[in-house]
Amino acid sequence: MLNIDLHCHSTVSDGLLTPTELVERAATRGVSALALTDHDDVSGLSEARLAAVEKNITFINGVEISVSWRRKTLHIVGLNINPEYPQLLQGLKDIRSGRVLRARSIAAQLDKFNIHGSLEGASSYSGGKGLIGRTHFARFLVERGYAKDVKSVFKKYLVKGKPGYVSHQWASLSEAIEWICGSGGRAVIAHPARYKLGKDILDELLFEFRTLGGSAIEVITASHTPEQSLMFAHHAQRLGLLASRGSDFHGPGESYFDLGQMPELPVGCKPVWHDWNKVT
């Protein structure tokens, strides 16, 4: 069986490894096809692609786009995209500009709880780049002793109703899908169980996603239980959507799954890569 991992992050967004280091780790883990899907940024793809050639790994251009849908934040992964597609590049640039404003607001919220210096601290974990995400703030909070690890941070901080939470308007679902499909890629709903949607709202999301041109659901991912994976496999088959598989790896010690360390797709799922000649 091919070991395919279609969701992971590098230091270009909120991962701990550079694109090259990420590919090298994937090679040691026996990954045969890898997609780098940094948040709202494609600037790491060229480096990762060169490293993948060296390691004889099939490389898939990817991205993970932040989306606002009915006052919820969703993530839509784009796979097999053209990273030079102008509308995609402009859309991602606009989102990154919004991230700068959100980071300042998060820091201001943490200041209210006497947690100071968070913007500078989070920036140091982002390598000084403009793309500062909640994970960078989480690493700062761990460093300062507010939580034992990054996973624990999101139980006490940075989420709705907790210190440091900031609502934000991201791209619309239709915009993200349009950018992905316009670039020749496939749009995938990332880790759908994480959004904790009720049955009716989930159905509305899946139908709207499909109607707008979305292609697939992430069935196997680190945040899904086996039961949730089976449930989303059923939704994919019911709605004629493809199934994807990705570790959502951010770095050693921070991720539930290592690169390639995942179960296979459930029987009956049609893989998102089923007609990609370079993978199959």
C-alpha positions, 0 to 999 in steps of 0.5 A, a space after each residue: 500500500 502507498 503511504 500517502 500524507 496530504 496534510 502537514 505544516 512547515 515553518 512557513 506557517 506554524 510547523 516546527 520543521 523547515 520544508 526540507 526537514 519535513 520532507 526528510 522526516 517523511 522519507 524516514 517514515 516511509 511516506 511515498 506521496 506528500 502534500 505540504 499544506 501550510 496555512 494561507 501560504 504557498 511559499 514553502 512549496 518550491 523548497 519542499 518539491 526539490 527535497 522530495 525529488 532528492 528523497 524520491 517522494 511524490 510531491 503534491 502542491 497544497 495549501 490550507 485556507 482559513 475560511 469563515 462560514 456561519 460565524 465558524 472558522 473552517 479550514 479548506 485544504 487545496 490539493 494539486 493546486 497551481 501555486 502561481 495562480 494569480 487569484 489564489 496568490 492574491 487571496 492568500 496575501 489578503 488573508 495573511 494581512 488579516 492575520 497580522 491584525 488578528 495577532 495584535 488583537 490576540 495580544 491585546 486580549 492576553 494583556 487584559 489577563 496580565 499576560 504581556 509580551 505575547 505578540 513579540 513572543 509569538 513572533 519569535 516562534 514564527 521566525 519573524 515572518 508576518 504569518 503569526 497563528 494561534 499555535 505561535 501564541 500557544 508555544 509562547 504560553 507554554 514557554 511562560 508556564 501557562 500550560 504544559 504543552 501546546 495541546 493543553 493551551 487550547 483547553 484554557 486559552 485562545 478558544 471561544 470563551 477563554 483568554 486570548 480568543 478573537 473572532 475574525 473574518 476570513 475568506 468565504 467558503 465560495 472564495 476558497 473553493 474558487 481559488 483552489 478549483 481555478 488553479 486546477 486543484 481539488 478542495 477538501 474540508 480539513 478535519 471536519 469533526 473538529 468543527 463540532 457541527 450538529 447533524 443538520 448544520 453539517 449536512 448543510 455545510 457538505 451540500 453547500 461545499 459540494 454545490 460550490 465545487 468542493 471535491 473531498 472530505 478529510 476522512 483520516 486525520 489526527 483529530 478524528 476518532 475511528 468512529 468519526 472517520 467511519 462517519 465521515 467515510 459514510 458522508 463521503 460515499 453518501 454525497 459522492 465526495 472523495 476521501 482524503 488522508 492527512 496527519 496534520 503534522 506540525 512537529 515532533 511532540 506537538 502532533 497526535 500523528 507523525 507523518 504517514 502514521 495513519 490508518 488506511 482509508 475505510 473500505 468503500 472510500 474513493 481516494 482524492 488521489 484516485 486519478 492522479 497518475 503520479 500517485 497511483 
